[in-house]
């Protein structure tokens, strides 16, 4: 057996509303609710990120054993230029911790900027040439 792609990821967060608003405003994601518990998800393209309150129990939301806010490191790809990424993050009031820097992604060399979401997760915004 070989897997073919990710279906979704889960980010543990201290405040679902604050986190959802940040990803919508800064990364242009769309917010959705799903399931009988009215959980929150963010979508972009064919990708989905579920936002799990860090206070949820395993019975409420089955997840990894060490669910902690701020422990993720995620890389998102954009069609914007590196200069546009820098300008957009600045306009959103988001501090760039590193970048632009050259990194190697799944498809080769890319230019990345690093920032943090409200929980402190490391967010990489990358541009392929």
KOLGU-4560 file (N, C-alpha, C; in nm, 3 decimals, padded with zeros to 5 digits):
<recs>
<n_xx: 00.084 n_yy: -00.118 n_zz: 00.000 ca_xx: 00.000 ca_yy: 00.000 ca_zz: 00.000 c_xx: 00.088 c_yy: 00.124 c_zz: 00.000 mol: A seq: 1 type: UNK>
<n_xx: 00.044 n_yy: 00.226 n_zz: -00.074 ca_xx: 00.107 ca_yy: 00.358 ca_zz: -00.071 c_xx: -00.003 c_yy: 00.462 c_zz: -00.053 mol: A seq: 2 type: UNK>
<n_xx: 00.023 n_yy: 00.560 n_zz: 00.031 ca_xx: -00.074 ca_yy: 00.670 ca_zz: 00.042 c_xx: -00.055 c_yy: 00.763 c_zz: -00.078 mol: A seq: 3 type: UNK>
<n_xx: -00.158 n_yy: 00.838 n_zz: -00.111 ca_xx: -00.152 ca_yy: 00.925 ca_zz: -00.229 c_xx: -00.154 c_yy: 01.074 c_zz: -00.197 mol: A seq: 4 type: UNK>
<n_xx: -00.204 n_yy: 01.112 n_zz: -00.079 ca_xx: -00.208 ca_yy: 01.254 ca_zz: -00.045 c_xx: -00.260 c_yy: 01.271 c_zz: 00.098 mol: A seq: 5 type: UNK>
<n_xx: -00.246 n_yy: 01.391 n_zz: 00.150 ca_xx: -00.310 ca_yy: 01.426 ca_zz: 00.277 c_xx: -00.457 c_yy: 01.452 c_zz: 00.250 mol: A seq: 6 type: UNK>
<n_xx: -00.542 n_yy: 01.419 n_zz: 00.346 ca_xx: -00.682 ca_yy: 01.460 ca_zz: 00.339 c_xx: -00.703 c_yy: 01.587 c_zz: 00.421 mol: A seq: 7 type: UNK>
<n_xx: -00.651 n_yy: 01.587 n_zz: 00.544 ca_xx: -00.661 ca_yy: 01.704 ca_zz: 00.630 c_xx: -00.554 c_yy: 01.696 c_zz: 00.737 mol: A seq: 8 type: UNK>
<n_xx: -00.531 n_yy: 01.808 n_zz: 00.803 ca_xx: -00.447 ca_yy: 01.810 ca_zz: 00.922 c_xx: -00.528 c_yy: 01.875 c_zz: 01.032 mol: A seq: 9 type: UNK>
<n_xx: -00.484 n_yy: 01.858 n_zz: 01.156 ca_xx: -00.551 ca_yy: 01.919 ca_zz: 01.271 c_xx: -00.451 c_yy: 02.008 c_zz: 01.343 mol: A seq: 10 type: UNK>
<n_xx: -00.492 n_yy: 02.131 n_zz: 01.369 ca_xx: -00.412 ca_yy: 02.223 ca_zz: 01.450 c_xx: -00.483 c_yy: 02.241 c_zz: 01.583 mol: A seq: 11 type: UNK>
<n_xx: -00.411 n_yy: 02.214 n_zz: 01.691 ca_xx: -00.464 ca_yy: 02.240 ca_zz: 01.825 c_xx: -00.446 c_yy: 02.387 c_zz: 01.856 mol: A seq: 12 type: UNK>
<n_xx: -00.551 n_yy: 02.452 n_zz: 01.903 ca_xx: -00.542 ca_yy: 02.597 ca_zz: 01.927 c_xx: -00.610 c_yy: 02.635 c_zz: 02.058 mol: A seq: 13 type: UNK>
<n_xx: -00.561 n_yy: 02.744 n_zz: 02.116 ca_xx: -00.617 ca_yy: 02.790 ca_zz: 02.243 c_xx: -00.749 c_yy: 02.864 c_zz: 02.224 mol: A seq: 14 type: UNK>
<n_xx: -00.766 n_yy: 02.927 n_zz: 02.108 ca_xx: -00.888 ca_yy: 03.003 ca_zz: 02.079 c_xx: -00.923 c_yy: 02.984 c_zz: 01.932 mol: A seq: 15 type: UNK>
<n_xx: -01.022 n_yy: 02.900 n_zz: 01.906 ca_xx: -01.061 ca_yy: 02.867 ca_zz: 01.768 c_xx: -01.099 c_yy: 02.992 c_zz: 01.690 mol: A seq: 16 type: UNK>
<n_xx: -01.173 n_yy: 03.083 n_zz: 01.752 ca_xx: -01.218 ca_yy: 03.204 ca_zz: 01.683 c_xx: -01.099 c_yy: 03.290 c_zz: 01.638 mol: A seq: 17 type: UNK>
<n_xx: -01.005 n_yy: 03.312 n_zz: 01.729 ca_xx: -00.888 ca_yy: 03.394 ca_zz: 01.697 c_xx: -00.804 c_yy: 03.328 c_zz: 01.589 mol: A seq: 18 type: UNK>
<n_xx: -00.785 n_yy: 03.198 n_zz: 01.600 ca_xx: -00.705 ca_yy: 03.125 ca_zz: 01.502 c_xx: -00.771 c_yy: 03.128 c_zz: 01.365 mol: A seq: 19 type: UNK>
<n_xx: -00.900 n_yy: 03.100 n_zz: 01.359 ca_xx: -00.972 ca_yy: 03.101 ca_zz: 01.231 c_xx: -00.964 c_yy: 03.238 c_zz: 01.166 mol: A seq: 20 type: UNK>
<n_xx: -00.985 n_yy: 03.342 n_zz: 01.245 ca_xx: -00.980 ca_yy: 03.478 ca_zz: 01.190 c_xx: -00.842 c_yy: 03.510 c_zz: 01.134 mol: A seq: 21 type: UNK>
<n_xx: -00.736 n_yy: 03.467 n_zz: 01.200 ca_xx: -00.599 ca_yy: 03.494 ca_zz: 01.154 c_xx: -00.573 c_yy: 03.425 c_zz: 01.019 mol: A seq: 22 type: UNK>
<n_xx: -00.608 n_yy: 03.298 n_zz: 01.009 ca_xx: -00.584 ca_yy: 03.225 ca_zz: 00.884 c_xx: -00.670 c_yy: 03.281 c_zz: 00.769 mol: A seq: 23 type: UNK>
<n_xx: -00.789 n_yy: 03.328 n_zz: 00.801 ca_xx: -00.872 ca_yy: 03.391 ca_zz: 00.698 c_xx: -00.810 c_yy: 03.523 c_zz: 00.652 mol: A seq: 24 type: UNK>
<n_xx: -00.771 n_yy: 03.606 n_zz: 00.747 ca_xx: -00.719 ca_yy: 03.740 ca_zz: 00.716 c_xx: -00.580 c_yy: 03.735 c_zz: 00.653 mol: A seq: 25 type: UNK>
<n_xx: -00.492 n_yy: 03.654 n_zz: 00.708 ca_xx: -00.352 ca_yy: 03.653 ca_zz: 00.664 c_xx: -00.329 c_yy: 03.562 c_zz: 00.544 mol: A seq: 26 type: UNK>
<n_xx: -00.392 n_yy: 03.445 n_zz: 00.543 ca_xx: -00.366 ca_yy: 03.348 ca_zz: 00.436 c_xx: -00.482 c_yy: 03.329 c_zz: 00.340 mol: A seq: 27 type: UNK>
<n_xx: -00.591 n_yy: 03.401 n_zz: 00.360 ca_xx: -00.702 ca_yy: 03.397 ca_zz: 00.265 c_xx: -00.781 c_yy: 03.267 c_zz: 00.265 mol: A seq: 28 type: UNK>
<n_xx: -00.778 n_yy: 03.194 n_zz: 00.375 ca_xx: -00.851 ca_yy: 03.067 ca_zz: 00.382 c_xx: -00.999 c_yy: 03.093 c_zz: 00.404 mol: A seq: 29 type: UNK>
<n_xx: -01.080 n_yy: 02.991 n_zz: 00.376 ca_xx: -01.224 ca_yy: 02.997 ca_zz: 00.394 c_xx: -01.261 c_yy: 02.916 c_zz: 00.517 mol: A seq: 30 type: UNK>
<n_xx: -01.346 n_yy: 02.972 n_zz: 00.601 ca_xx: -01.390 ca_yy: 02.903 ca_zz: 00.723 c_xx: -01.516 c_yy: 02.823 c_zz: 00.695 mol: A seq: 31 type: UNK>
<n_xx: -01.520 n_yy: 02.702 n_zz: 00.749 ca_xx: -01.638 ca_yy: 02.616 ca_zz: 00.737 c_xx: -01.665 c_yy: 02.552 c_zz: 00.873 mol: A seq: 32 type: UNK>
<n_xx: -01.790 n_yy: 02.513 n_zz: 00.895 ca_xx: -01.822 ca_yy: 02.431 ca_zz: 01.011 c_xx: -01.871 c_yy: 02.297 c_zz: 00.960 mol: A seq: 33 type: UNK>
<n_xx: -01.847 n_yy: 02.193 n_zz: 01.039 ca_xx: -01.885 ca_yy: 02.059 ca_zz: 00.993 c_xx: -01.923 c_yy: 01.971 c_zz: 01.111 mol: A seq: 34 type: UNK>
<n_xx: -01.998 n_yy: 01.866 n_zz: 01.079 ca_xx: -02.035 ca_yy: 01.764 ca_zz: 01.176 c_xx: -02.136 c_yy: 01.810 c_zz: 01.279 mol: A seq: 35 type: UNK>
<n_xx: -02.189 n_yy: 01.712 n_zz: 01.354 ca_xx: -02.290 ca_yy: 01.743 ca_zz: 01.455 c_xx: -02.237 c_yy: 01.833 c_zz: 01.567 mol: A seq: 36 type: UNK>
<n_xx: -02.107 n_yy: 01.829 n_zz: 01.593 ca_xx: -02.049 ca_yy: 01.913 ca_zz: 01.698 c_xx: -02.015 c_yy: 02.053 c_zz: 01.647 mol: A seq: 37 type: UNK>
<n_xx: -02.043 n_yy: 02.078 n_zz: 01.519 ca_xx: -02.018 ca_yy: 02.210 ca_zz: 01.457 c_xx: -01.871 c_yy: 02.251 c_zz: 01.474 mol: A seq: 38 type: UNK>
<n_xx: -01.783 n_yy: 02.160 n_zz: 01.437 ca_xx: -01.640 ca_yy: 02.188 ca_zz: 01.444 c_xx: -01.601 c_yy: 02.289 c_zz: 01.338 mol: A seq: 39 type: UNK>
<n_xx: -01.487 n_yy: 02.354 n_zz: 01.358 ca_xx: -01.440 ca_yy: 02.456 ca_zz: 01.266 c_xx: -01.326 c_yy: 02.402 c_zz: 01.181 mol: A seq: 40 type: UNK>
<n_xx: -01.333 n_yy: 02.432 n_zz: 01.051 ca_xx: -01.226 ca_yy: 02.395 ca_zz: 00.959 c_xx: -01.194 c_yy: 02.514 c_zz: 00.871 mol: A seq: 41 type: UNK>
<n_xx: -01.074 n_yy: 02.512 n_zz: 00.818 ca_xx: -01.030 ca_yy: 02.612 ca_zz: 00.720 c_xx: -00.998 c_yy: 02.537 c_zz: 00.593 mol: A seq: 42 type: UNK>
<n_xx: -01.040 n_yy: 02.593 n_zz: 00.480 ca_xx: -01.011 ca_yy: 02.529 ca_zz: 00.352 c_xx: -00.940 c_yy: 02.626 c_zz: 00.259 mol: A seq: 43 type: UNK>
<n_xx: -00.860 n_yy: 02.569 n_zz: 00.171 ca_xx: -00.794 ca_yy: 02.643 ca_zz: 00.064 c_xx: -00.759 c_yy: 02.541 c_zz: -00.042 mol: A seq: 44 type: UNK>
<n_xx: -00.794 n_yy: 02.572 n_zz: -00.168 ca_xx: -00.775 ca_yy: 02.471 ca_zz: -00.273 c_xx: -00.852 c_yy: 02.346 c_zz: -00.236 mol: A seq: 45 type: UNK>
<n_xx: -00.785 n_yy: 02.232 n_zz: -00.244 ca_xx: -00.848 ca_yy: 02.105 ca_zz: -00.205 c_xx: -00.801 c_yy: 02.060 c_zz: -00.067 mol: A seq: 46 type: UNK>
<n_xx: -00.745 n_yy: 02.152 n_zz: 00.010 ca_xx: -00.689 ca_yy: 02.119 ca_zz: 00.141 c_xx: -00.782 c_yy: 02.162 c_zz: 00.253 mol: A seq: 47 type: UNK>
<n_xx: -00.769 n_yy: 02.093 n_zz: 00.368 ca_xx: -00.853 ca_yy: 02.124 ca_zz: 00.483 c_xx: -00.769 c_yy: 02.117 c_zz: 00.611 mol: A seq: 48 type: UNK>
<n_xx: -00.789 n_yy: 02.216 n_zz: 00.696 ca_xx: -00.727 ca_yy: 02.218 ca_zz: 00.829 c_xx: -00.840 c_yy: 02.224 c_zz: 00.931 mol: A seq: 49 type: UNK>
<n_xx: -00.845 n_yy: 02.126 n_zz: 01.020 ca_xx: -00.942 ca_yy: 02.128 ca_zz: 01.128 c_xx: -00.881 c_yy: 02.200 c_zz: 01.248 mol: A seq: 50 type: UNK>
<n_xx: -00.959 n_yy: 02.285 n_zz: 01.312 ca_xx: -00.912 ca_yy: 02.358 ca_zz: 01.430 c_xx: -00.971 c_yy: 02.295 c_zz: 01.555 mol: A seq: 51 type: UNK>
<n_xx: -00.885 n_yy: 02.233 n_zz: 01.634 ca_xx: -00.928 ca_yy: 02.162 ca_zz: 01.755 c_xx: -00.893 c_yy: 02.244 c_zz: 01.878 mol: A seq: 52 type: UNK>
<n_xx: -00.992 n_yy: 02.273 n_zz: 01.963 ca_xx: -00.960 ca_yy: 02.342 ca_zz: 02.088 c_xx: -00.869 c_yy: 02.253 c_zz: 02.173 mol: A seq: 53 type: UNK>
<n_xx: -00.762 n_yy: 02.309 n_zz: 02.223 ca_xx: -00.667 ca_yy: 02.232 ca_zz: 02.301 c_xx: -00.732 c_yy: 02.177 c_zz: 02.429 mol: A seq: 54 type: UNK>
<n_xx: -00.843 n_yy: 02.235 n_zz: 02.469 ca_xx: -00.915 ca_yy: 02.189 ca_zz: 02.589 c_xx: -01.006 c_yy: 02.069 c_zz: 02.561 mol: A seq: 55 type: UNK>
<n_xx: -01.024 n_yy: 02.032 n_zz: 02.436 ca_xx: -01.111 ca_yy: 01.918 ca_zz: 02.402 c_xx: -01.051 c_yy: 01.789 c_zz: 02.456 mol: A seq: 56 type: UNK>
<n_xx: -01.135 n_yy: 01.703 n_zz: 02.507 ca_xx: -01.088 ca_yy: 01.573 ca_zz: 02.556 c_xx: -01.074 c_yy: 01.476 c_zz: 02.439 mol: A seq: 57 type: UNK>
<n_xx: -01.008 n_yy: 01.364 n_zz: 02.464 ca_xx: -00.997 ca_yy: 01.261 ca_zz: 02.361 c_xx: -01.135 c_yy: 01.207 c_zz: 02.324 mol: A seq: 58 type: UNK>
<n_xx: -01.226 n_yy: 01.203 n_zz: 02.420 ca_xx: -01.362 ca_yy: 01.157 ca_zz: 02.391 c_xx: -01.435 c_yy: 01.256 c_zz: 02.300 mol: A seq: 59 type: UNK>
<n_xx: -01.408 n_yy: 01.384 n_zz: 02.318 ca_xx: -01.472 ca_yy: 01.487 ca_zz: 02.236 c_xx: -01.409 c_yy: 01.496 c_zz: 02.097 mol: A seq: 60 type: UNK>
<n_xx: -01.277 n_yy: 01.480 n_zz: 02.091 ca_xx: -01.207 ca_yy: 01.494 ca_zz: 01.962 c_xx: -01.081 c_yy: 01.410 c_zz: 01.969 mol: A seq: 61 type: UNK>
<n_xx: -01.087 n_yy: 01.290 n_zz: 01.916 ca_xx: -00.976 ca_yy: 01.196 ca_zz: 01.918 c_xx: -00.859 c_yy: 01.254 c_zz: 01.839 mol: A seq: 62 type: UNK>
<n_xx: -00.743 n_yy: 01.260 n_zz: 01.901 ca_xx: -00.627 ca_yy: 01.322 ca_zz: 01.836 c_xx: -00.498 c_yy: 01.264 c_zz: 01.891 mol: A seq: 63 type: UNK>
<n_xx: -00.387 n_yy: 01.324 n_zz: 01.852 ca_xx: -00.256 ca_yy: 01.279 ca_zz: 01.900 c_xx: -00.247 c_yy: 01.285 c_zz: 02.052 mol: A seq: 64 type: UNK>
<n_xx: -00.153 n_yy: 01.210 n_zz: 02.107 ca_xx: -00.142 ca_yy: 01.199 ca_zz: 02.253 c_xx: -00.097 c_yy: 01.327 c_zz: 02.321 mol: A seq: 65 type: UNK>
<n_xx: -00.016 n_yy: 01.405 n_zz: 02.255 ca_xx: 00.039 ca_yy: 01.526 ca_zz: 02.319 c_xx: -00.015 c_yy: 01.651 c_zz: 02.249 mol: A seq: 66 type: UNK>
<n_xx: -00.146 n_yy: 01.666 n_zz: 02.250 ca_xx: -00.209 ca_yy: 01.780 ca_zz: 02.183 c_xx: -00.169 c_yy: 01.909 c_zz: 02.253 mol: A seq: 67 type: UNK>
<n_xx: -00.093 n_yy: 01.992 n_zz: 02.181 ca_xx: -00.046 ca_yy: 02.118 ca_zz: 02.239 c_xx: -00.054 c_yy: 02.228 c_zz: 02.136 mol: A seq: 68 type: UNK>
<n_xx: -00.103 n_yy: 02.342 n_zz: 02.177 ca_xx: -00.106 ca_yy: 02.458 ca_zz: 02.087 c_xx: 00.036 c_yy: 02.509 c_zz: 02.068 mol: A seq: 69 type: UNK>
<n_xx: 00.067 n_yy: 02.552 n_zz: 01.946 ca_xx: 00.196 ca_yy: 02.613 ca_zz: 01.918 c_xx: 00.308 c_yy: 02.516 c_zz: 01.884 mol: A seq: 70 type: UNK>
<n_xx: 00.275 n_yy: 02.390 n_zz: 01.859 ca_xx: 00.380 ca_yy: 02.291 ca_zz: 01.832 c_xx: 00.392 c_yy: 02.253 c_zz: 01.685 mol: A seq: 71 type: UNK>
<n_xx: 00.316 n_yy: 02.318 n_zz: 01.598 ca_xx: 00.317 ca_yy: 02.282 ca_zz: 01.456 c_xx: 00.412 c_yy: 02.369 c_zz: 01.375 mol: A seq: 72 type: UNK>
<n_xx: 00.457 n_yy: 02.315 n_zz: 01.264 ca_xx: 00.545 ca_yy: 02.382 ca_zz: 01.169 c_xx: 00.487 c_yy: 02.351 c_zz: 01.031 mol: A seq: 73 type: UNK>
<n_xx: 00.420 n_yy: 02.449 n_zz: 00.971 ca_xx: 00.347 ca_yy: 02.426 ca_zz: 00.846 c_xx: 00.401 c_yy: 02.515 c_zz: 00.735 mol: A seq: 74 type: UNK>
<n_xx: 00.406 n_yy: 02.460 n_zz: 00.614 ca_xx: 00.452 ca_yy: 02.537 ca_zz: 00.498 c_xx: 00.338 c_yy: 02.547 c_zz: 00.398 mol: A seq: 75 type: UNK>
<n_xx: 00.305 n_yy: 02.670 n_zz: 00.361 ca_xx: 00.201 ca_yy: 02.697 ca_zz: 00.262 c_xx: 00.265 c_yy: 02.758 c_zz: 00.138 mol: A seq: 76 type: UNK>
<n_xx: 00.215 n_yy: 02.720 n_zz: 00.022 ca_xx: 00.266 ca_yy: 02.770 ca_zz: -00.106 c_xx: 00.171 c_yy: 02.877 c_zz: -00.159 mol: A seq: 77 type: UNK>
<n_xx: 00.228 n_yy: 02.982 n_zz: -00.214 ca_xx: 00.149 ca_yy: 03.088 ca_zz: -00.275 c_xx: 00.202 c_yy: 03.119 c_zz: -00.415 mol: A seq: 78 type: UNK>
<n_xx: 00.116 n_yy: 03.176 n_zz: -00.498 ca_xx: 00.156 ca_yy: 03.222 ca_zz: -00.631 c_xx: 00.206 c_yy: 03.366 c_zz: -00.627 mol: A seq: 79 type: UNK>
<n_xx: 00.195 n_yy: 03.431 n_zz: -00.512 ca_xx: 00.243 ca_yy: 03.568 ca_zz: -00.499 c_xx: 00.396 c_yy: 03.569 c_zz: -00.506 mol: A seq: 80 type: UNK>
<n_xx: 00.453 n_yy: 03.683 n_zz: -00.540 ca_xx: 00.599 ca_yy: 03.695 ca_zz: -00.542 c_xx: 00.649 c_yy: 03.709 c_zz: -00.398 mol: A seq: 81 type: UNK>
<n_xx: 00.778 n_yy: 03.682 n_zz: -00.374 ca_xx: 00.832 ca_yy: 03.704 ca_zz: -00.239 c_xx: 00.810 c_yy: 03.847 c_zz: -00.190 mol: A seq: 82 type: UNK>
<n_xx: 00.824 n_yy: 03.945 n_zz: -00.278 ca_xx: 00.801 ca_yy: 04.084 ca_zz: -00.238 c_xx: 00.655 c_yy: 04.106 c_zz: -00.198 mol: A seq: 83 type: UNK>
<n_xx: 00.562 n_yy: 04.043 n_zz: -00.270 ca_xx: 00.420 ca_yy: 04.055 ca_zz: -00.236 c_xx: 00.389 c_yy: 03.988 c_zz: -00.102 mol: A seq: 84 type: UNK>
<n_xx: 00.455 n_yy: 03.875 n_zz: -00.075 ca_xx: 00.437 ca_yy: 03.808 ca_zz: 00.054 c_xx: 00.479 c_yy: 03.901 c_zz: 00.167 mol: A seq: 85 type: UNK>
<n_xx: 00.598 n_yy: 03.958 n_zz: 00.154 ca_xx: 00.651 ca_yy: 04.049 ca_zz: 00.256 c_xx: 00.557 c_yy: 04.168 c_zz: 00.276 mol: A seq: 86 type: UNK>
<n_xx: 00.512 n_yy: 04.226 n_zz: 00.167 ca_xx: 00.422 ca_yy: 04.341 ca_zz: 00.174 c_xx: 00.289 c_yy: 04.305 c_zz: 00.240 mol: A seq: 87 type: UNK>
<n_xx: 00.233 n_yy: 04.191 n_zz: 00.202 ca_xx: 00.105 ca_yy: 04.147 ca_zz: 00.257 c_xx: 00.115 c_yy: 04.121 c_zz: 00.407 mol: A seq: 88 type: UNK>
<n_xx: 00.219 n_yy: 04.050 n_zz: 00.448 ca_xx: 00.235 ca_yy: 04.022 ca_zz: 00.591 c_xx: 00.250 c_yy: 04.152 c_zz: 00.670 mol: A seq: 89 type: UNK>
<n_xx: 00.326 n_yy: 04.245 n_zz: 00.616 ca_xx: 00.341 ca_yy: 04.375 ca_zz: 00.681 c_xx: 00.209 c_yy: 04.448 c_zz: 00.693 mol: A seq: 90 type: UNK>
<n_xx: 00.129 n_yy: 04.445 n_zz: 00.585 ca_xx: -00.001 ca_yy: 04.511 ca_zz: 00.586 c_xx: -00.097 c_yy: 04.447 c_zz: 00.687 mol: A seq: 91 type: UNK>
<n_xx: -00.078 n_yy: 04.318 n_zz: 00.712 ca_xx: -00.161 ca_yy: 04.245 ca_zz: 00.809 c_xx: -00.109 c_yy: 04.259 c_zz: 00.952 mol: A seq: 92 type: UNK>
<n_xx: 00.004 n_yy: 04.328 n_zz: 00.968 ca_xx: 00.062 ca_yy: 04.344 ca_zz: 01.101 c_xx: 00.128 c_yy: 04.219 c_zz: 01.154 mol: A seq: 93 type: UNK>
<n_xx: 00.170 n_yy: 04.132 n_zz: 01.063 ca_xx: 00.234 ca_yy: 04.006 ca_zz: 01.102 c_xx: 00.386 c_yy: 04.022 c_zz: 01.094 mol: A seq: 94 type: UNK>
<n_xx: 00.454 n_yy: 03.993 n_zz: 01.203 ca_xx: 00.600 ca_yy: 04.002 ca_zz: 01.206 c_xx: 00.662 c_yy: 03.887 c_zz: 01.128 mol: A seq: 95 type: UNK>
<n_xx: 00.758 n_yy: 03.918 n_zz: 01.043 ca_xx: 00.834 ca_yy: 03.816 ca_zz: 00.972 c_xx: 00.954 c_yy: 03.782 c_zz: 01.059 mol: A seq: 96 type: UNK>
<n_xx: 00.964 n_yy: 03.656 n_zz: 01.101 ca_xx: 01.074 ca_yy: 03.616 ca_zz: 01.188 c_xx: 01.199 c_yy: 03.581 c_zz: 01.108 mol: A seq: 97 type: UNK>
<n_xx: 01.179 n_yy: 03.539 n_zz: 00.984 ca_xx: 01.291 ca_yy: 03.506 ca_zz: 00.898 c_xx: 01.245 c_yy: 03.514 c_zz: 00.753 mol: A seq: 98 type: UNK>
<n_xx: 01.331 n_yy: 03.562 n_zz: 00.666 ca_xx: 01.299 ca_yy: 03.564 ca_zz: 00.526 c_xx: 01.315 c_yy: 03.702 c_zz: 00.465 mol: A seq: 99 type: UNK>
<n_xx: 01.328 n_yy: 03.702 n_zz: 00.335 ca_xx: 01.320 ca_yy: 03.585 ca_zz: 00.248 c_xx: 01.446 c_yy: 03.500 c_zz: 00.257 mol: A seq: 100 type: UNK>
<n_xx: 01.427 n_yy: 03.369 n_zz: 00.259 ca_xx: 01.537 ca_yy: 03.273 ca_zz: 00.260 c_xx: 01.508 c_yy: 03.163 c_zz: 00.158 mol: A seq: 101 type: UNK>
<n_xx: 01.613 n_yy: 03.105 n_zz: 00.103 ca_xx: 01.598 ca_yy: 02.995 ca_zz: 00.008 c_xx: 01.593 c_yy: 02.864 c_zz: 00.086 mol: A seq: 102 type: UNK>
<n_xx: 01.494 n_yy: 02.783 n_zz: 00.058 ca_xx: 01.476 ca_yy: 02.652 ca_zz: 00.121 c_xx: 01.450 c_yy: 02.548 c_zz: 00.013 mol: A seq: 103 type: UNK>
<n_xx: 01.453 n_yy: 02.422 n_zz: 00.052 ca_xx: 01.420 ca_yy: 02.314 ca_zz: -00.041 c_xx: 01.289 c_yy: 02.252 c_zz: 00.005 mol: A seq: 104 type: UNK>
<n_xx: 01.188 n_yy: 02.262 n_zz: -00.080 ca_xx: 01.057 ca_yy: 02.205 ca_zz: -00.051 c_xx: 01.036 c_yy: 02.074 c_zz: -00.124 mol: A seq: 105 type: UNK>
<n_xx: 00.915 n_yy: 02.026 n_zz: -00.126 ca_xx: 00.881 ca_yy: 01.899 ca_zz: -00.191 c_xx: 00.909 c_yy: 01.901 c_zz: -00.341 mol: A seq: 106 type: UNK>
<n_xx: 00.904 n_yy: 02.020 n_zz: -00.402 ca_xx: 00.924 ca_yy: 02.032 ca_zz: -00.547 c_xx: 01.055 c_yy: 02.101 c_zz: -00.582 mol: A seq: 107 type: UNK>
<n_xx: 01.143 n_yy: 02.119 n_zz: -00.484 ca_xx: 01.271 ca_yy: 02.182 ca_zz: -00.512 c_xx: 01.288 c_yy: 02.314 c_zz: -00.440 mol: A seq: 108 type: UNK>
<n_xx: 01.374 n_yy: 02.399 n_zz: -00.497 ca_xx: 01.409 ca_yy: 02.527 ca_zz: -00.435 c_xx: 01.290 c_yy: 02.623 c_zz: -00.433 mol: A seq: 109 type: UNK>
<n_xx: 01.278 n_yy: 02.693 n_zz: -00.321 ca_xx: 01.170 ca_yy: 02.790 ca_zz: -00.304 c_xx: 01.219 c_yy: 02.904 c_zz: -00.215 mol: A seq: 110 type: UNK>
<n_xx: 01.149 n_yy: 03.016 n_zz: -00.221 ca_xx: 01.180 ca_yy: 03.131 ca_zz: -00.136 c_xx: 01.074 c_yy: 03.138 c_zz: -00.027 mol: A seq: 111 type: UNK>
<n_xx: 01.120 n_yy: 03.144 n_zz: 00.099 ca_xx: 01.028 ca_yy: 03.136 ca_zz: 00.213 c_xx: 01.038 c_yy: 03.256 c_zz: 00.306 mol: A seq: 112 type: UNK>
<n_xx: 00.923 n_yy: 03.287 n_zz: 00.367 ca_xx: 00.913 ca_yy: 03.383 ca_zz: 00.477 c_xx: 00.850 c_yy: 03.306 c_zz: 00.593 mol: A seq: 113 type: UNK>
<n_xx: 00.899 n_yy: 03.331 n_zz: 00.714 ca_xx: 00.848 ca_yy: 03.263 ca_zz: 00.832 c_xx: 00.783 c_yy: 03.363 c_zz: 00.927 mol: A seq: 114 type: UNK>
<n_xx: 00.667 n_yy: 03.322 n_zz: 00.980 ca_xx: 00.596 ca_yy: 03.402 ca_zz: 01.080 c_xx: 00.529 c_yy: 03.306 c_zz: 01.177 mol: A seq: 115 type: UNK>
<n_xx: 00.454 n_yy: 03.359 n_zz: 01.270 ca_xx: 00.385 ca_yy: 03.276 ca_zz: 01.370 c_xx: 00.236 c_yy: 03.308 c_zz: 01.370 mol: A seq: 116 type: UNK>
<n_xx: 00.155 n_yy: 03.203 n_zz: 01.389 ca_xx: 00.011 ca_yy: 03.224 ca_zz: 01.404 c_xx: -00.017 c_yy: 03.263 c_zz: 01.549 mol: A seq: 117 type: UNK>
<n_xx: -00.142 n_yy: 03.289 n_zz: 01.587 ca_xx: -00.171 ca_yy: 03.335 ca_zz: 01.724 c_xx: -00.125 c_yy: 03.241 c_zz: 01.835 mol: A seq: 118 type: UNK>
<n_xx: -00.112 n_yy: 03.111 n_zz: 01.806 ca_xx: -00.067 ca_yy: 03.016 ca_zz: 01.908 c_xx: 00.084 c_yy: 02.995 c_zz: 01.907 mol: A seq: 119 type: UNK>
<n_xx: 00.152 n_yy: 03.057 n_zz: 01.813 ca_xx: 00.297 ca_yy: 03.041 ca_zz: 01.805 c_xx: 00.343 c_yy: 02.933 c_zz: 01.710 mol: A seq: 120 type: UNK>
<n_xx: 00.250 n_yy: 02.871 n_zz: 01.636 ca_xx: 00.291 ca_yy: 02.774 ca_zz: 01.535 c_xx: 00.378 c_yy: 02.845 c_zz: 01.432 mol: A seq: 121 type: UNK>
<n_xx: 00.481 n_yy: 02.776 n_zz: 01.384 ca_xx: 00.567 ca_yy: 02.833 ca_zz: 01.282 c_xx: 00.500 c_yy: 02.818 c_zz: 01.146 mol: A seq: 122 type: UNK>
<n_xx: 00.477 n_yy: 02.928 n_zz: 01.079 ca_xx: 00.410 ca_yy: 02.930 ca_zz: 00.949 c_xx: 00.510 c_yy: 02.976 c_zz: 00.844 mol: A seq: 123 type: UNK>
<n_xx: 00.535 n_yy: 02.890 n_zz: 00.749 ca_xx: 00.624 ca_yy: 02.920 ca_zz: 00.637 c_xx: 00.537 c_yy: 02.949 c_zz: 00.515 mol: A seq: 124 type: UNK>
<n_xx: 00.560 n_yy: 03.061 n_zz: 00.452 ca_xx: 00.489 ca_yy: 03.096 ca_zz: 00.329 c_xx: 00.594 c_yy: 03.097 c_zz: 00.219 mol: A seq: 125 type: UNK>
<n_xx: 00.577 n_yy: 03.007 n_zz: 00.123 ca_xx: 00.682 ca_yy: 02.984 ca_zz: 00.025 c_xx: 00.634 c_yy: 03.007 c_zz: -00.117 mol: A seq: 126 type: UNK>
<n_xx: 00.731 n_yy: 03.043 n_zz: -00.201 ca_xx: 00.706 ca_yy: 03.071 ca_zz: -00.343 c_xx: 00.804 c_yy: 02.988 c_zz: -00.425 mol: A seq: 127 type: UNK>
<n_xx: 00.752 n_yy: 02.906 n_zz: -00.515 ca_xx: 00.838 ca_yy: 02.835 ca_zz: -00.610 c_xx: 00.862 c_yy: 02.926 c_zz: -00.730 mol: A seq: 128 type: UNK>
<n_xx: 00.982 n_yy: 02.915 n_zz: -00.791 ca_xx: 01.010 ca_yy: 03.000 ca_zz: -00.909 c_xx: 00.919 c_yy: 02.967 c_zz: -01.026 mol: A seq: 129 type: UNK>
</recs>
